[in-house]
Amino acid sequence: MKKTKVITTEDILLKLCQSVSTVLTSATQSSVTYSAMVQKITKTTLKPDYGCFVLFDGGFSGLVVINFTSKAALELYTNYMRNMGMPEEELAIHHNSDEVGDVLGELMNQLVGDFTNKVRKELQTNITQNQPKMLSINKQVVLSVDTNLERPQARRVTFSTEDNNIFYLEFAMDKTEFIQMEEFEVQPDECPDTIIEQARSKQAEKDASKSEAVDNSQDLLDELGI
C-alpha cells in the first residue's frame, strides 16, 4: 500500500518562504534568504517601519504580513530600481518616500502571485489575493483583519537581505491539511526567455531549410545550363 502524502501548514508556509526568497532575489539581483527556524505566534501585527499585508481566499483562507525595517526596505528598493536601470541620482534616499512604498507593494504583489501559482500547481486548489496594502508606521500596530478563519494558525519567519538587514514574514491561515490520494505531475513553469529562444531556433531552422532548398534548385539549374 502506498504511503499517503500529507501537506500541513508548515509545508504551505515553506512554499510561501520560497516564493518570497525567489522573487525578491530575482527582482533585486541580490541574495534574500530565510531562517530555517519558524516561530509560532498568537497574532499577526504590523510593525515599523513598513508593514504590508495581503488577504487571500479560496481553497483556504489566510493572511500574509511582511514587516520591513527602514534599512531592509531601502536596500530592496534601491537594488530593484538599479536592476531596472534607474539612474543613481534619481533613486529615493529616504525609506518613507512614496516611491519606496510603491516598489515594496509591487514586489509583494509579485511574490504572493508566485505563491498562489505554486498552490494551484502543487496543491491542486485555487486561491485568490487582494491588492497588497502598504503602510509606513512608526509605532507597533496590532493588525486585526476579518479573514473568516475558524481555527487560525499563525507563524513568523525571519528573512535576511544581502547586506544582513532583517525583515519578518508573518502568516496566518486555517488549520488544514491536504492529503494526496493519487499521483500527479506538477507542470514546471515555462521561462519566457526559453520560449523566445525556442521560437528563434525554430525560425532559424526554417530559414536554413528555405535557403538550402533555394541553393539546391540553383545547382540543378546550373547543371542543366539554364
N, CA and C atoms as a LAMMPS dump frame, in Angstrom:
ITEM: TIMESTEP
0
ITEM: NUMBER OF ATOMS
678
ITEM: BOX BOUNDS ff ff ff
-5.0000000000000000e+02 5.0000000000000000e+02
-5.0000000000000000e+02 5.0000000000000000e+02
-5.0000000000000000e+02 5.0000000000000000e+02
ITEM: ATOMS id mol type element x y z
1 1 1 N 0.854 -1.201 0
2 1 2 C 0 0 0
3 1 3 C 0.887 1.248 0
4 2 1 N 0.605 2.186 -0.892
5 2 2 C 1.452 3.374 -0.986
6 2 3 C 1.22 4.299 0.206
7 3 1 N 2.279 5.011 0.595
8 3 2 C 2.22 5.927 1.721
9 3 3 C 1.481 7.201 1.319
10 4 1 N 0.521 7.62 2.152
11 4 2 C -0.244 8.829 1.871
12 4 3 C 0.593 10.063 2.195
13 5 1 N 0.616 11.023 1.283
14 5 2 C 1.364 12.259 1.492
15 5 3 C 0.431 13.326 2.051
16 6 1 N 0.832 13.937 3.173
17 6 2 C 0.021 14.959 3.829
18 6 3 C 0.772 16.29 3.818
19 7 1 N 0.107 17.348 3.354
20 7 2 C 0.675 18.695 3.324
21 7 3 C 0.065 19.498 4.469
22 8 1 N 0.915 20.008 5.368
23 8 2 C 0.455 20.736 6.552
24 8 3 C 0.68 22.246 6.404
25 9 1 N 0.334 22.978 7.458
26 9 2 C 0.547 24.43 7.473
27 9 3 C 2.009 24.779 7.24
28 10 1 N 2.92 24.025 7.884
29 10 2 C 4.352 24.304 7.74
30 10 3 C 4.812 24.086 6.298
31 11 1 N 4.26 23.085 5.631
32 11 2 C 4.614 22.84 4.225
33 11 3 C 4.16 24.004 3.34
34 12 1 N 2.965 24.513 3.616
35 12 2 C 2.444 25.647 2.844
36 12 3 C 3.262 26.9 3.142
37 13 1 N 3.636 27.075 4.409
38 13 2 C 4.489 28.208 4.787
39 13 3 C 5.828 28.139 4.062
40 14 1 N 6.388 26.937 3.938
41 14 2 C 7.663 26.775 3.231
42 14 3 C 7.535 27.218 1.774
43 15 1 N 6.421 26.872 1.14
44 15 2 C 6.202 27.302 -0.251
45 15 3 C 6.16 28.828 -0.334
46 16 1 N 5.524 29.458 0.655
47 16 2 C 5.459 30.919 0.686
48 16 3 C 6.852 31.522 0.872
49 17 1 N 7.634 30.953 1.786
50 17 2 C 9.003 31.444 2.019
51 17 3 C 9.85 31.313 0.757
52 18 1 N 9.683 30.209 0.049
53 18 2 C 10.427 30.006 -1.198
54 18 3 C 10.039 31.051 -2.237
55 19 1 N 8.751 31.383 -2.3
56 19 2 C 8.293 32.415 -3.24
57 19 3 C 8.886 33.774 -2.891
58 20 1 N 8.88 34.118 -1.599
59 20 2 C 9.442 35.4 -1.158
60 20 3 C 10.917 35.486 -1.528
61 21 1 N 11.672 34.442 -1.186
62 21 2 C 13.115 34.431 -1.454
63 21 3 C 13.411 34.476 -2.948
64 22 1 N 12.718 33.643 -3.725
65 22 2 C 12.971 33.553 -5.166
66 22 3 C 12.636 34.857 -5.885
67 23 1 N 11.458 35.408 -5.609
68 23 2 C 11.015 36.625 -6.299
69 23 3 C 11.891 37.821 -5.936
70 24 1 N 12.177 38.004 -4.648
71 24 2 C 12.987 39.152 -4.234
72 24 3 C 14.429 39.027 -4.714
73 25 1 N 14.975 37.811 -4.685
74 25 2 C 16.342 37.601 -5.179
75 25 3 C 16.421 37.921 -6.663
76 26 1 N 15.435 37.453 -7.421
77 26 2 C 15.418 37.69 -8.863
78 26 3 C 15.188 39.165 -9.189
79 27 1 N 14.262 39.798 -8.478
80 27 2 C 13.901 41.188 -8.776
81 27 3 C 15.005 42.171 -8.416
82 28 1 N 15.756 41.859 -7.354
83 28 2 C 16.791 42.788 -6.885
84 28 3 C 18.191 42.368 -7.296
85 29 1 N 18.314 41.152 -7.867
86 29 2 C 19.632 40.611 -8.216
87 29 3 C 20.565 40.641 -7.008
88 30 1 N 20.004 40.303 -5.847
89 30 2 C 20.779 40.209 -4.609
90 30 3 C 20.174 39.108 -3.752
91 31 1 N 20.977 38.553 -2.87
92 31 2 C 20.551 37.402 -2.074
93 31 3 C 19.533 37.799 -1.002
94 32 1 N 18.411 37.068 -0.968
95 32 2 C 17.412 37.215 0.095
96 32 3 C 17.116 35.813 0.616
97 33 1 N 17.432 35.563 1.88
98 33 2 C 17.312 34.218 2.45
99 33 3 C 16.385 34.231 3.661
100 34 1 N 15.915 33.033 4.046
101 34 2 C 15.043 32.924 5.209
102 34 3 C 15.618 31.943 6.219
103 35 1 N 15.237 32.126 7.472
104 35 2 C 15.72 31.29 8.564
105 35 3 C 15.164 29.879 8.447
106 36 1 N 15.948 28.913 8.904
107 36 2 C 15.489 27.522 8.908
108 36 3 C 14.522 27.267 10.065
109 37 1 N 14.41 28.226 10.973
110 37 2 C 13.521 28.094 12.124
111 37 3 C 12.265 28.939 11.909
112 38 1 N 11.13 28.415 12.354
113 38 2 C 9.867 29.146 12.259
114 38 3 C 9.316 29.324 13.669
115 39 1 N 8.709 30.473 13.911
116 39 2 C 8.201 30.805 15.24
117 39 3 C 6.68 30.765 15.252
118 40 1 N 6.1 30.076 16.236
119 40 2 C 4.653 30.092 16.411
120 40 3 C 4.268 31.372 17.142
121 41 1 N 3.269 32.078 16.616
122 41 2 C 2.801 33.312 17.248
123 41 3 C 1.287 33.241 17.421
124 42 1 N 0.754 34.132 18.248
125 42 2 C -0.682 34.091 18.531
126 42 3 C -1.48 35.083 17.695
127 43 1 N -0.79 36.103 17.146
128 43 2 C -1.489 37.095 16.328
129 43 3 C -0.511 37.724 15.346
130 44 1 N -1.042 38.261 14.263
131 44 2 C -0.212 38.949 13.272
132 44 3 C -0.283 40.449 13.528
133 45 1 N 0.869 41.116 13.412
134 45 2 C 0.919 42.545 13.691
135 45 3 C 1.685 43.292 12.611
136 46 1 N 1.286 44.53 12.374
137 46 2 C 2.057 45.438 11.525
138 46 3 C 3.049 46.177 12.413
139 47 1 N 4.314 46.229 11.989
140 47 2 C 5.357 46.849 12.801
141 47 3 C 6.17 47.825 11.954
142 48 1 N 6.878 48.772 12.612
143 48 2 C 7.728 49.713 11.876
144 48 3 C 8.823 48.969 11.103
145 49 1 N 9.288 49.503 9.987
146 49 2 C 8.959 50.845 9.52
147 49 3 C 7.936 50.774 8.374
148 50 1 N 7.888 49.625 7.727
149 50 2 C 6.894 49.388 6.672
150 50 3 C 6.163 48.087 6.967
151 51 1 N 4.847 48.145 7.001
152 51 2 C 4.051 46.934 7.15
153 51 3 C 3.198 46.737 5.917
154 52 1 N 3.21 45.534 5.381
155 52 2 C 2.438 45.24 4.178
156 52 3 C 1.635 43.972 4.416
157 53 1 N 0.378 43.958 4.001
158 53 2 C -0.407 42.74 4.179
159 53 3 C -1.281 42.454 2.968
160 54 1 N -1.545 41.171 2.774
161 54 2 C -2.381 40.688 1.674
162 54 3 C -3.3 39.601 2.212
163 55 1 N -4.569 39.69 1.882
164 55 2 C -5.535 38.64 2.212
165 55 3 C -5.702 37.711 1.019
166 56 1 N -5.889 36.425 1.293
167 56 2 C -6.222 35.511 0.205
168 56 3 C -7.352 34.592 0.64
169 57 1 N -8.082 34.083 -0.343
170 57 2 C -9.264 33.27 -0.072
171 57 3 C -9.424 32.268 -1.201
172 58 1 N -10.227 31.241 -0.959
173 58 2 C -10.461 30.219 -1.981
174 58 3 C -10.412 28.842 -1.357
175 59 1 N -9.467 28.004 -1.831
176 59 2 C -9.31 26.663 -1.274
177 59 3 C -9.047 26.692 0.217
178 60 1 N -8.349 27.707 0.668
179 60 2 C -8.202 28 2.092
180 60 3 C -8.001 29.504 2.235
181 61 1 N -8.313 30.033 3.414
182 61 2 C -8.21 31.476 3.648
183 61 3 C -6.984 31.789 4.484
184 62 1 N -6.477 33.008 4.335
185 62 2 C -5.32 33.373 5.129
186 62 3 C -4.899 34.808 4.942
187 63 1 N -3.8 35.137 5.582
188 63 2 C -3.269 36.491 5.614
189 63 3 C -1.746 36.428 5.592
190 64 1 N -1.135 37.238 4.74
191 64 2 C 0.324 37.354 4.679
192 64 3 C 0.707 38.77 5.089
193 65 1 N 1.607 38.879 6.065
194 65 2 C 2.118 40.172 6.519
195 65 3 C 3.633 40.167 6.379
196 66 1 N 4.199 41.243 5.84
197 66 2 C 5.654 41.405 5.841
198 66 3 C 5.978 42.752 6.47
199 67 1 N 6.824 42.714 7.505
200 67 2 C 7.262 43.923 8.191
201 67 3 C 8.713 44.214 7.836
202 68 1 N 8.936 45.335 7.151
203 68 2 C 10.277 45.724 6.726
204 68 3 C 10.847 46.781 7.671
205 69 1 N 12.112 46.621 8.06
206 69 2 C 12.812 47.714 8.726
207 69 3 C 13.153 48.754 7.661
208 70 1 N 13.484 49.965 8.089
209 70 2 C 13.794 51.026 7.122
210 70 3 C 14.988 50.651 6.252
211 71 1 N 16.012 50.027 6.86
212 71 2 C 17.214 49.663 6.104
213 71 3 C 16.914 48.569 5.082
214 72 1 N 16.127 47.564 5.485
215 72 2 C 15.774 46.482 4.561
216 72 3 C 14.926 47.025 3.417
217 73 1 N 13.968 47.897 3.742
218 73 2 C 13.091 48.47 2.715
219 73 3 C 13.895 49.26 1.694
220 74 1 N 14.81 50.098 2.176
221 74 2 C 15.598 50.944 1.282
222 74 3 C 16.558 50.116 0.438
223 75 1 N 17.128 49.06 1.042
224 75 2 C 18.045 48.196 0.283
225 75 3 C 17.32 47.474 -0.849
226 76 1 N 16.16 46.89 -0.551
227 76 2 C 15.403 46.168 -1.577
228 76 3 C 14.943 47.12 -2.679
229 77 1 N 14.457 48.292 -2.285
230 77 2 C 14.028 49.3 -3.263
231 77 3 C 15.182 49.698 -4.176
232 78 1 N 16.331 50.029 -3.563
233 78 2 C 17.49 50.501 -4.33
234 78 3 C 17.982 49.444 -5.306
235 79 1 N 18.13 48.203 -4.822
236 79 2 C 18.615 47.125 -5.694
237 79 3 C 17.637 46.832 -6.827
238 80 1 N 16.336 46.902 -6.527
239 80 2 C 15.32 46.651 -7.551
240 80 3 C 15.378 47.719 -8.64
241 81 1 N 15.451 48.982 -8.236
242 81 2 C 15.458 50.077 -9.206
243 81 3 C 16.751 50.092 -10.021
244 82 1 N 17.877 49.759 -9.389
245 82 2 C 19.136 49.649 -10.135
246 82 3 C 19.03 48.547 -11.179
247 83 1 N 18.428 47.426 -10.773
248 83 2 C 18.253 46.305 -11.697
249 83 3 C 17.344 46.681 -12.862
250 84 1 N 16.425 47.625 -12.62
251 84 2 C 15.514 48.094 -13.67
252 84 3 C 16.15 49.185 -14.535
253 85 1 N 17.38 49.589 -14.174
254 85 2 C 18.089 50.585 -14.978
255 85 3 C 17.877 52.022 -14.552
256 86 1 N 17.356 52.238 -13.348
257 86 2 C 17.132 53.601 -12.863
258 86 3 C 18.464 54.292 -12.562
259 87 1 N 18.689 55.502 -13.062
260 87 2 C 19.928 56.239 -12.762
261 87 3 C 20.082 56.479 -11.26
262 88 1 N 21.31 56.419 -10.776
263 88 2 C 21.592 56.539 -9.346
264 88 3 C 21.051 57.839 -8.753
265 89 1 N 21.161 58.934 -9.516
266 89 2 C 20.751 60.234 -8.99
267 89 3 C 19.23 60.37 -8.86
268 90 1 N 18.476 59.45 -9.467
269 90 2 C 17.015 59.522 -9.397
270 90 3 C 16.428 58.616 -8.315
271 91 1 N 17.279 57.881 -7.612
272 91 2 C 16.801 56.966 -6.576
273 91 3 C 16.397 57.726 -5.315
274 92 1 N 15.33 57.262 -4.665
275 92 2 C 14.921 57.851 -3.381
276 92 3 C 15.962 57.511 -2.316
277 93 1 N 16.169 58.421 -1.386
278 93 2 C 17.175 58.181 -0.342
279 93 3 C 16.544 58.031 1.042
280 94 1 N 15.237 58.255 1.149
281 94 2 C 14.544 58.103 2.426
282 94 3 C 13.557 56.938 2.334
283 95 1 N 13.536 56.109 3.374
284 95 2 C 12.7 54.906 3.338
285 95 3 C 11.21 55.224 3.288
286 96 1 N 10.824 56.407 3.796
287 96 2 C 9.394 56.742 3.816
288 96 3 C 8.93 57.492 2.573
289 97 1 N 9.761 57.514 1.533
290 97 2 C 9.349 58.107 0.256
291 97 3 C 8.252 57.262 -0.381
292 98 1 N 7.357 57.919 -1.106
293 98 2 C 6.265 57.2 -1.768
294 98 3 C 6.794 56.148 -2.734
295 99 1 N 7.914 56.46 -3.403
296 99 2 C 8.484 55.521 -4.378
297 99 3 C 8.866 54.201 -3.724
298 100 1 N 9.406 54.267 -2.503
299 100 2 C 9.812 53.045 -1.795
300 100 3 C 8.587 52.192 -1.483
301 101 1 N 7.533 52.826 -0.974
302 101 2 C 6.307 52.098 -0.667
303 101 3 C 5.683 51.471 -1.9
304 102 1 N 5.703 52.2 -3.02
305 102 2 C 5.137 51.677 -4.268
306 102 3 C 5.892 50.435 -4.742
307 103 1 N 7.225 50.485 -4.658
308 103 2 C 8.038 49.348 -5.102
309 103 3 C 7.821 48.141 -4.197
310 104 1 N 7.781 48.353 -2.885
311 104 2 C 7.556 47.241 -1.962
312 104 3 C 6.178 46.617 -2.19
313 105 1 N 5.184 47.458 -2.475
314 105 2 C 3.851 46.938 -2.774
315 105 3 C 3.841 46.094 -4.033
316 106 1 N 4.569 46.538 -5.065
317 106 2 C 4.668 45.788 -6.316
318 106 3 C 5.379 44.457 -6.098
319 107 1 N 6.463 44.472 -5.32
320 107 2 C 7.195 43.231 -5.032
321 107 3 C 6.323 42.267 -4.232
322 108 1 N 5.549 42.813 -3.302
323 108 2 C 4.634 41.986 -2.508
324 108 3 C 3.607 41.32 -3.422
325 109 1 N 3.099 42.068 -4.371
326 109 2 C 2.125 41.535 -5.319
327 109 3 C 2.727 40.397 -6.141
328 110 1 N 3.98 40.572 -6.566
329 110 2 C 4.656 39.548 -7.365
330 110 3 C 4.896 38.273 -6.572
331 111 1 N 5.361 38.415 -5.328
332 111 2 C 5.709 37.215 -4.563
333 111 3 C 4.471 36.441 -4.117
334 112 1 N 3.389 37.156 -3.801
335 112 2 C 2.153 36.451 -3.447
336 112 3 C 1.555 35.798 -4.691
337 113 1 N 1.707 36.445 -5.848
338 113 2 C 1.262 35.841 -7.105
339 113 3 C 2.008 34.553 -7.401
340 114 1 N 3.317 34.551 -7.136
341 114 2 C 4.12 33.342 -7.317
342 114 3 C 3.648 32.244 -6.371
343 115 1 N 3.314 32.627 -5.14
344 115 2 C 2.827 31.671 -4.142
345 115 3 C 1.493 31.06 -4.565
346 116 1 N 0.55 31.887 -5.03
347 116 2 C -0.753 31.356 -5.444
348 116 3 C -0.604 30.417 -6.643
349 117 1 N 0.373 30.699 -7.495
350 117 2 C 0.643 29.818 -8.631
351 117 3 C 1.174 28.465 -8.154
352 118 1 N 2.04 28.489 -7.141
353 118 2 C 2.553 27.247 -6.54
354 118 3 C 1.414 26.422 -5.951
355 119 1 N 0.527 27.106 -5.231
356 119 2 C -0.607 26.423 -4.606
357 119 3 C -1.478 25.751 -5.665
358 120 1 N -1.735 26.471 -6.751
359 120 2 C -2.575 25.917 -7.824
360 120 3 C -1.955 24.659 -8.423
361 121 1 N -0.643 24.696 -8.646
362 121 2 C 0.022 23.569 -9.302
363 121 3 C 0.305 22.408 -8.355
364 122 1 N 0.776 22.724 -7.141
365 122 2 C 1.27 21.684 -6.246
366 122 3 C 0.222 21.16 -5.275
367 123 1 N -0.806 21.958 -4.984
368 123 2 C -1.864 21.517 -4.077
369 123 3 C -3.177 21.271 -4.801
370 124 1 N -3.193 21.525 -6.107
371 124 2 C -4.379 21.264 -6.929
372 124 3 C -5.625 21.989 -6.411
373 125 1 N -5.422 23.213 -5.923
374 125 2 C -6.544 24.042 -5.49
375 125 3 C -6.251 25.481 -5.889
376 126 1 N -7.222 26.349 -5.7
377 126 2 C -7.073 27.724 -6.178
378 126 3 C -7.32 28.717 -5.054
379 127 1 N -6.438 29.715 -4.937
380 127 2 C -6.673 30.815 -4.008
381 127 3 C -6.494 32.132 -4.762
382 128 1 N -7.232 33.137 -4.343
383 128 2 C -7.125 34.459 -4.958
384 128 3 C -6.674 35.458 -3.901
385 129 1 N -5.987 36.508 -4.34
386 129 2 C -5.453 37.505 -3.422
387 129 3 C -6.068 38.863 -3.693
388 130 1 N -6.075 39.721 -2.672
389 130 2 C -6.491 41.103 -2.905
390 130 3 C -5.253 41.953 -3.177
391 131 1 N -5.441 43.223 -3.438
392 131 2 C -4.318 44.12 -3.697
393 131 3 C -3.555 44.365 -2.4
394 132 1 N -2.211 44.245 -2.419
395 132 2 C -1.43 44.468 -1.191
396 132 3 C -1.662 45.865 -0.619
397 133 1 N -1.721 45.946 0.703
398 133 2 C -1.845 47.231 1.401
399 133 3 C -0.518 47.509 2.108
400 134 1 N 0.079 48.673 1.832
401 134 2 C 1.375 49.039 2.387
402 134 3 C 1.226 50.259 3.29
403 135 1 N 1.747 50.16 4.524
404 135 2 C 1.644 51.26 5.477
405 135 3 C 3.012 51.608 6.043
406 136 1 N 3.337 52.898 6.042
407 136 2 C 4.549 53.382 6.7
408 136 3 C 4.152 53.778 8.117
409 137 1 N 4.717 53.102 9.116
410 137 2 C 4.294 53.322 10.505
411 137 3 C 5.51 53.518 11.405
412 138 1 N 5.296 54.23 12.508
413 138 2 C 6.39 54.472 13.44
414 138 3 C 6.098 53.944 14.836
415 139 1 N 5.035 53.19 14.98
416 139 2 C 4.775 52.52 16.248
417 139 3 C 4.029 51.226 15.948
418 140 1 N 4.119 50.295 16.88
419 140 2 C 3.518 48.987 16.643
420 140 3 C 1.999 49.087 16.58
421 141 1 N 1.448 48.423 15.585
422 141 2 C 0.002 48.393 15.393
423 141 3 C -0.44 46.94 15.372
424 142 1 N -1.459 46.608 16.131
425 142 2 C -1.989 45.25 16.098
426 142 3 C -2.92 45.136 14.909
427 143 1 N -2.607 44.203 14.022
428 143 2 C -3.407 44.024 12.816
429 143 3 C -4.529 43.038 13.098
430 144 1 N -5.745 43.496 13.002
431 144 2 C -6.895 42.628 13.193
432 144 3 C -7.774 42.728 11.96
433 145 1 N -7.695 41.719 11.1
434 145 2 C -8.442 41.721 9.848
435 145 3 C -9.342 40.497 9.815
436 146 1 N -10.589 40.688 9.425
437 146 2 C -11.535 39.575 9.354
438 146 3 C -11.19 38.681 8.171
439 147 1 N -10.577 37.536 8.463
440 147 2 C -10.204 36.599 7.405
441 147 3 C -11.096 35.357 7.402
442 148 1 N -12.128 35.373 8.246
443 148 2 C -13.055 34.234 8.335
444 148 3 C -12.338 32.932 8.687
445 149 1 N -11.301 33.032 9.529
446 149 2 C -10.566 31.837 9.936
447 149 3 C -11.245 31.21 11.145
448 150 1 N -11.597 29.923 11.034
449 150 2 C -12.263 29.236 12.132
450 150 3 C -11.254 28.734 13.165
451 151 1 N -10.152 28.161 12.685
452 151 2 C -9.094 27.677 13.584
453 151 3 C -7.76 28.239 13.097
454 152 1 N -7.505 29.51 13.378
455 152 2 C -6.315 30.151 12.812
456 152 3 C -5.012 29.622 13.394
457 153 1 N -4.012 29.539 12.529
458 153 2 C -2.648 29.227 12.936
459 153 3 C -1.763 30.35 12.417
460 154 1 N -0.864 30.842 13.253
461 154 2 C -0.004 31.959 12.854
462 154 3 C 1.466 31.595 13.051
463 155 1 N 2.294 32.023 12.103
464 155 2 C 3.73 31.726 12.13
465 155 3 C 4.509 32.987 11.746
466 156 1 N 5.768 33.052 12.232
467 156 2 C 6.665 34.154 11.85
468 156 3 C 7.998 33.57 11.396
469 157 1 N 8.538 34.123 10.3
470 157 2 C 9.83 33.686 9.766
471 157 3 C 10.702 34.919 9.547
472 158 1 N 11.978 34.8 9.908
473 158 2 C 12.933 35.895 9.729
474 158 3 C 13.632 35.785 8.38
475 159 1 N 13.714 36.891 7.666
476 159 2 C 14.421 36.961 6.382
477 159 3 C 15.616 37.902 6.509
478 160 1 N 16.654 37.641 5.7
479 160 2 C 17.85 38.487 5.685
480 160 3 C 18.172 38.905 4.259
481 161 1 N 18.557 40.165 4.089
482 161 2 C 18.989 40.649 2.782
483 161 3 C 20.484 40.389 2.619
484 162 1 N 21.008 40.741 1.457
485 162 2 C 22.432 40.529 1.191
486 162 3 C 23.313 41.343 2.135
487 163 1 N 22.83 42.508 2.558
488 163 2 C 23.585 43.355 3.494
489 163 3 C 23.218 43.069 4.943
490 164 1 N 22.588 41.911 5.173
491 164 2 C 22.213 41.464 6.526
492 164 3 C 21.205 42.381 7.215
493 165 1 N 20.359 43.029 6.443
494 165 2 C 19.221 43.741 7.011
495 165 3 C 18.061 42.76 7.15
496 166 1 N 17.292 42.931 8.212
497 166 2 C 16.278 41.943 8.582
498 166 3 C 14.867 42.442 8.26
499 167 1 N 14.018 41.51 7.811
500 167 2 C 12.577 41.772 7.771
501 167 3 C 11.848 40.485 8.124
502 168 1 N 10.571 40.606 8.461
503 168 2 C 9.83 39.47 9.008
504 168 3 C 8.569 39.179 8.199
505 169 1 N 8.357 37.896 7.964
506 169 2 C 7.131 37.422 7.324
507 169 3 C 6.238 36.821 8.396
508 170 1 N 4.991 37.242 8.442
509 170 2 C 4.003 36.633 9.335
510 170 3 C 2.873 36.071 8.481
511 171 1 N 2.426 34.872 8.851
512 171 2 C 1.492 34.117 8.016
513 171 3 C 0.415 33.516 8.905
514 172 1 N -0.841 33.772 8.576
515 172 2 C -1.959 33.18 9.31
516 172 3 C -2.88 32.48 8.323
517 173 1 N -3.343 31.29 8.686
518 173 2 C -4.255 30.552 7.813
519 173 3 C -5.07 29.566 8.635
520 174 1 N -6.117 29.03 8.018
521 174 2 C -6.908 27.988 8.654
522 174 3 C -6.04 26.78 8.964
523 175 1 N -6.319 26.115 10.071
524 175 2 C -5.657 24.845 10.341
525 175 3 C -6.257 23.808 9.399
526 176 1 N -5.459 23.37 8.455
527 176 2 C -5.962 22.441 7.446
528 176 3 C -4.848 21.545 6.951
529 177 1 N -5.208 20.462 6.307
530 177 2 C -4.237 19.554 5.703
531 177 3 C -4.707 19.189 4.306
532 178 1 N -3.753 18.979 3.416
533 178 2 C -4.035 18.472 2.078
534 178 3 C -3.478 17.056 1.991
535 179 1 N -4.323 16.117 1.633
536 179 2 C -3.929 14.71 1.577
537 179 3 C -3.942 14.252 0.128
538 180 1 N -2.794 13.823 -0.349
539 180 2 C -2.677 13.395 -1.745
540 180 3 C -3.196 11.968 -1.901
541 181 1 N -4.246 11.793 -2.691
542 181 2 C -4.851 10.476 -2.889
543 181 3 C -4.243 9.753 -4.085
544 182 1 N -3.878 10.512 -5.121
545 182 2 C -3.303 9.914 -6.321
546 182 3 C -2.073 10.694 -6.76
547 183 1 N -1.205 10.004 -7.503
548 183 2 C -0.006 10.651 -8.028
549 183 3 C -0.39 11.617 -9.155
550 184 1 N 0.302 12.738 -9.23
551 184 2 C 0.111 13.664 -10.348
552 184 3 C 1.432 14.365 -10.619
553 185 1 N 1.548 14.854 -11.833
554 185 2 C 2.79 15.506 -12.241
555 185 3 C 2.615 17.019 -12.193
556 186 1 N 3.518 17.681 -11.473
557 186 2 C 3.488 19.14 -11.386
558 186 3 C 4.165 19.716 -12.618
559 187 1 N 3.408 20.504 -13.377
560 187 2 C 3.952 21.095 -14.593
561 187 3 C 4.925 22.219 -14.25
562 188 1 N 6.152 22.179 -14.775
563 188 2 C 7.117 23.242 -14.487
564 188 3 C 6.715 24.545 -15.157
565 189 1 N 7.137 25.656 -14.567
566 189 2 C 6.872 26.962 -15.174
567 189 3 C 7.735 27.142 -16.407
568 190 1 N 7.131 27.679 -17.448
569 190 2 C 7.878 27.975 -18.668
570 190 3 C 8.602 29.303 -18.494
571 191 1 N 9.905 29.305 -18.722
572 191 2 C 10.686 30.539 -18.656
573 191 3 C 10.459 31.334 -19.945
574 192 1 N 10.058 32.602 -19.85
575 192 2 C 9.827 33.403 -21.065
576 192 3 C 11.035 33.434 -21.989
577 193 1 N 12.232 33.536 -21.413
578 193 2 C 13.45 33.572 -22.229
579 193 3 C 13.617 32.282 -23.019
580 194 1 N 13.266 31.145 -22.372
581 194 2 C 13.379 29.849 -23.041
582 194 3 C 12.402 29.75 -24.203
583 195 1 N 11.167 30.221 -23.979
584 195 2 C 10.149 30.189 -25.036
585 195 3 C 10.6 31.014 -26.237
586 196 1 N 11.121 32.221 -25.96
587 196 2 C 11.592 33.096 -27.041
588 196 3 C 12.746 32.446 -27.792
589 197 1 N 13.68 31.839 -27.042
590 197 2 C 14.846 31.211 -27.669
591 197 3 C 14.432 30.026 -28.537
592 198 1 N 13.446 29.232 -28.042
593 198 2 C 12.95 28.102 -28.828
594 198 3 C 12.307 28.593 -30.124
595 199 1 N 11.535 29.671 -30.042
596 199 2 C 10.889 30.235 -31.235
597 199 3 C 11.934 30.724 -32.23
598 200 1 N 12.978 31.367 -31.719
599 200 2 C 14.051 31.844 -32.595
600 200 3 C 14.767 30.683 -33.277
601 201 1 N 15.011 29.602 -32.52
602 201 2 C 15.701 28.432 -33.073
603 201 3 C 14.883 27.795 -34.191
604 202 1 N 13.554 27.674 -33.946
605 202 2 C 12.682 27.09 -34.969
606 202 3 C 12.667 27.946 -36.23
607 203 1 N 12.607 29.273 -36.033
608 203 2 C 12.595 30.177 -37.183
609 203 3 C 13.906 30.087 -37.948
610 204 1 N 15.017 29.978 -37.209
611 204 2 C 16.335 29.861 -37.844
612 204 3 C 16.429 28.574 -38.658
613 205 1 N 15.849 27.48 -38.112
614 205 2 C 15.852 26.2 -38.83
615 205 3 C 15.035 26.305 -40.117
616 206 1 N 13.877 26.98 -40.031
617 206 2 C 13.036 27.156 -41.224
618 206 3 C 13.773 27.971 -42.285
619 207 1 N 14.415 29.058 -41.838
620 207 2 C 15.158 29.911 -42.771
621 207 3 C 16.291 29.142 -43.426
622 208 1 N 16.973 28.293 -42.632
623 208 2 C 18.083 27.497 -43.156
624 208 3 C 17.58 26.492 -44.185
625 209 1 N 16.407 25.878 -43.904
626 209 2 C 15.827 24.9 -44.832
627 209 3 C 15.449 25.565 -46.15
628 210 1 N 14.836 26.769 -46.063
629 210 2 C 14.465 27.502 -47.277
630 210 3 C 15.702 27.864 -48.089
631 211 1 N 16.739 28.308 -47.389
632 211 2 C 17.981 28.698 -48.06
633 211 3 C 18.613 27.511 -48.76
634 212 1 N 18.58 26.343 -48.086
635 212 2 C 19.153 25.123 -48.664
636 212 3 C 18.361 24.692 -49.897
637 213 1 N 17.026 24.806 -49.828
638 213 2 C 16.178 24.423 -50.958
639 213 3 C 16.455 25.318 -52.164
640 214 1 N 16.635 26.618 -51.915
641 214 2 C 16.952 27.558 -52.998
642 214 3 C 18.297 27.22 -53.62
643 215 1 N 19.285 26.91 -52.773
644 215 2 C 20.625 26.562 -53.262
645 215 3 C 20.578 25.301 -54.12
646 216 1 N 19.803 24.286 -53.675
647 216 2 C 19.695 23.032 -54.43
648 216 3 C 19.046 23.271 -55.789
649 217 1 N 18.005 24.12 -55.804
650 217 2 C 17.322 24.43 -57.07
651 217 3 C 18.267 25.147 -58.024
652 218 1 N 19.07 26.053 -57.508
653 218 2 C 20.017 26.8 -58.332
654 218 3 C 21.089 25.877 -58.895
655 219 1 N 21.559 24.917 -58.051
656 219 2 C 22.56 23.951 -58.521
657 219 3 C 22.012 23.13 -59.679
658 220 1 N 20.736 22.707 -59.573
659 220 2 C 20.113 21.909 -60.627
660 220 3 C 20.009 22.723 -61.918
661 221 1 N 19.621 23.975 -61.802
662 221 2 C 19.517 24.842 -62.979
663 221 3 C 20.886 25.056 -63.621
664 222 1 N 21.916 25.187 -62.774
665 222 2 C 23.274 25.369 -63.295
666 222 3 C 23.729 24.139 -64.074
667 223 1 N 23.397 22.944 -63.529
668 223 2 C 23.78 21.695 -64.193
669 223 3 C 23.096 21.567 -65.548
670 224 1 N 21.857 22.038 -65.618
671 224 2 C 21.099 21.953 -66.87
672 224 3 C 21.459 23.09 -67.824
673 225 1 N 22.28 24.014 -67.338
674 225 2 C 22.693 25.14 -68.173
675 225 3 C 21.613 26.151 -68.382
676 226 1 N 20.71 26.231 -67.439
677 226 2 C 19.593 27.183 -67.57
678 226 3 C 19.901 28.434 -66.742
